[in-house]
Amino acid sequence: MANTFSQIYIQVVFAVKGRQNLIKKEFKDEVYKYITGITRKKNQKLLAINGMPDHVHVFLGMNADMHLSILVKEIKANSSRFINEKRFLKGKFSWQEGFGAFSYSHSHIDRVVKYIINQEKHHQKKTFRQEYLELLAKFEIDYNPKYLFEFYDELYAAPTELK
């Protein structure tokens, strides 16, 4: 779009269906490179990508002509197809419905990039549930626990609803 100028920084967080630990170290770099390729093909700037076996953080510099929900839908659909075609897993892989999106100012870029790069270290102290709920609280996002990612009770390995 002519005469349109923007500076939009978004951290997107999405989880493996059922929050299963399926993104293995052996292939996670290939998946992250594939997601990077998707964002570049859509003319978006990927600033950082990392995660844990059950979820991914993608930090983007977005152009104003792209709808975030369309971009995330394409990332999730195409990366699921990639994982399944490569047969990284015995069963079928898919991402959970939905995602979290959190905006930042230019002055926060370095801090967010470091946070995403250091996910493994960060999750030694905090679970994904704690991390996600803290993001929702920090950004003052109203939510219905019914529609949050499925979180599993570590003791019973069964889906639980947040209280």
C-alpha positions in Angstrom: 0.0 0.0 0.0 1.4 3.3 -1.1 2.0 5.9 1.7 1.4 3.4 4.4 4.1 3.2 7.1 3.9 1.0 10.2 6.0 -0.6 12.9 4.2 -3.5 14.5 6.0 -6.1 16.7 4.0 -9.1 17.8 5.0 -12.2 19.8 2.8 -15.1 18.9 2.5 -18.2 21.1 0.8 -21.5 20.0 0.8 -25.0 21.4 0.9 -28.5 20.1 -2.5 -30.2 20.1 -3.2 -31.6 23.6 0.0 -29.8 24.7 1.9 -33.0 24.0 5.7 -32.8 24.0 6.1 -33.6 20.3 8.6 -31.0 19.0 11.7 -33.1 19.5 15.2 -31.7 19.5 16.1 -33.9 16.6 13.9 -31.9 14.2 12.9 -28.7 15.9 15.5 -26.6 14.0 14.1 -27.9 10.7 10.6 -26.9 11.8 11.7 -23.5 12.9 13.5 -22.9 9.6 10.4 -23.9 7.8 8.3 -21.5 9.8 10.9 -18.8 9.1 10.5 -19.5 5.4 6.7 -19.1 5.6 7.0 -15.7 7.3 9.5 -14.5 4.8 7.3 -15.6 1.8 4.5 -13.6 3.4 6.9 -10.5 3.5 7.0 -10.5 7.3 10.2 -10.1 9.4 10.9 -13.0 11.8 12.9 -11.5 14.7 13.0 -14.7 16.9 11.6 -18.2 17.1 12.0 -20.8 19.8 10.0 -22.9 22.1 9.7 -26.1 24.0 8.5 -29.5 23.0 4.9 -28.4 23.6 4.7 -24.8 22.3 6.4 -22.2 20.1 7.1 -18.5 20.4 7.4 -16.5 17.1 8.4 -12.8 17.3 7.5 -10.9 14.2 7.9 -7.4 12.7 4.7 -7.2 10.8 3.6 -5.3 7.7 0.3 -3.5 7.9 -1.1 -5.3 4.9 -1.1 -8.8 6.6 -3.8 -10.0 8.9 -2.2 -11.7 11.9 -4.8 -14.5 12.1 -4.3 -15.4 8.4 -0.5 -15.5 8.9 -0.7 -17.7 12.0 -3.2 -20.0 10.3 -0.8 -20.4 7.4 2.2 -21.0 9.7 0.3 -23.6 11.7 -1.3 -25.4 8.7 1.9 -25.5 6.6 4.2 -26.5 9.4 1.9 -29.3 10.5 1.9 -30.6 6.9 5.7 -30.3 6.8 6.1 -32.3 10.1 3.7 -35.0 8.8 5.2 -35.2 5.4 8.7 -35.5 6.9 7.3 -38.2 9.2 9.1 -36.8 12.2 6.6 -38.5 14.4 4.8 -41.9 14.2 1.3 -40.4 14.5 -0.3 -37.3 13.0 0.9 -34.0 14.2 -1.3 -30.9 14.6 -1.3 -27.6 16.5 -4.0 -26.7 19.0 -6.6 -24.3 17.9 -6.0 -20.6 18.6 -3.0 -18.6 19.6 -1.8 -15.8 21.9 -0.6 -12.6 20.4 1.2 -9.8 22.4 2.4 -6.5 21.0 5.6 -4.7 21.9 7.2 -1.3 21.2 10.4 -1.0 19.3 12.3 -0.4 22.6 11.4 -3.9 23.8 12.7 -5.8 20.8 16.0 -6.9 22.3 14.4 -8.0 25.6 11.7 -10.1 23.8 14.3 -11.7 21.5 16.4 -12.7 24.5 13.3 -14.0 26.3 12.4 -16.2 23.3 16.0 -17.4 22.6 16.3 -18.4 26.3 13.1 -20.5 26.5 14.8 -23.6 27.8 16.4 -21.7 30.6 13.2 -19.8 31.3 11.2 -23.0 31.6 13.5 -24.5 34.2 11.8 -22.1 36.6 8.3 -21.7 35.1 5.8 -24.0 33.3 4.1 -23.0 30.1 0.8 -22.6 32.0 2.5 -20.1 34.4 4.2 -18.3 31.5 1.0 -18.0 29.4 -1.2 -16.9 32.3 1.4 -14.2 33.2 1.4 -12.9 29.7 -2.4 -12.7 29.7 -2.3 -10.8 33.0 0.6 -8.5 32.0 -1.2 -7.5 28.9 -4.6 -7.2 30.8 -6.3 -9.6 28.4 -9.7 -10.8 29.5 -10.2 -14.5 28.8 -12.5 -17.4 29.6 -10.5 -20.3 31.0 -12.7 -22.6 28.9 -11.0 -21.3 25.8 -7.4 -21.4 26.9 -5.0 -24.0 25.6 -5.6 -27.5 26.9 -3.4 -27.9 30.0 -2.6 -31.3 31.3 -2.5 -32.2 34.9 1.0 -33.5 35.5 -0.2 -36.1 38.0 -2.9 -37.7 35.9 -1.9 -36.8 32.3 -5.5 -36.0 31.6 -6.9 -32.7 30.2 -7.9 -30.2 32.8 -9.6 -26.9 32.7 -7.9 -24.0 34.3 -9.5 -22.8 37.6 
